[in-house]
Amino acid sequence: MNTQIISISDPAKQTAELARAAEILRAGGLVAFPTETVYGLGGNGTDDGAAKKIYAAKGRPSDNPLIIHIAAPEDADRYAVVNNTYRRLASAFMPGPLTVILPRREIIPRSVTGGLDTVAVRCPSHPVAHALIALAGIPIAAPSANLSGKPSPTCAAHVIADLSGRVDMILDGGDCEIGLESTIVKVEGDDEITLLRPGGITYDALCMVIPNVHIAPAVTHALAENERPLSPGMKYRHYAPSTPVVLLAGDSADVTAFLAAEQAAKKCAILCYNEELSLLRPERLFPVGARDDLAAQAQSLFRLLRQADGEGADVIYAHLPPQTGLGLALYNRMIRAAAHTVKEIRHH
């Protein structure tokens, strides 16, 4: 397949290019496009065949549900059964990096929902994504635009590396602002939701709007044996480079000393804090941002995992993030990138 790559800098002026992309989607083809979180691999969310093409292009297990992307929060009613809890979440956080799981309507095939009776709905705020969905006039089913299990793509170059020749078109809209996939919540009833995947909308922010917010055990732990993923990103090993990732926990001075010793002993790549740059040897060092700048760390994580993976190192070391605020989303992604491998560093 010959993949067209089109740069979109101004969606308001490039309606002809976006209309071509929308036509591909309506005809059952696949278009990768930018969102504020990561790049998405889009297909017609009402078309069983398009869903199967998405799974095939990614090499994704078909029990892993897709998210449908809509142009306006009120469009959810066409594809899902909404209630007051959804409306309150939508009014607080949409358009934006929030996905809400609701009972599906028949128009959405089970191939899109991973066989579940629920559908995941999101209204992105990125101007290119928004214009594309509006022009297509259909919900766009879209997981992240990468090969299954790899770090999610936060720029078009990542998408091209993974999916060129597998999709009809890639829209290059520059770097993604947030860099981690959307927060996913499941509506349990009035005033009650379960957080299935943390993201740019934090647990604390959700609690300001909905009185009862539960955190699913799979946010911080592995799924139980034979447990079905209720949303994307719940698998044990996910977002992972080919090189093994080890997360380090412990006092910051001890962890930095451990990293310096490892650099002398073996070929390792390190995702380090800016504060450590002067304390470590410069080779295969990837600064994620300041220790306390969780937004910068989130934005750079997947890009740096991909870069570190290209170094031919034996291991990639990174810090174990805190489980508070945006840190919970970072923790959730990194624990899966590392297949739950955490090393406690204690001073001897």
Summary of the structure (lengths in Angstrom):
residues: 348
radius of gyration: 19.9
end to end distance: 56.9
largest distance: 64.3
contacts: 1260
relative contact order: 0.15
helix: 33%
strand: 22%
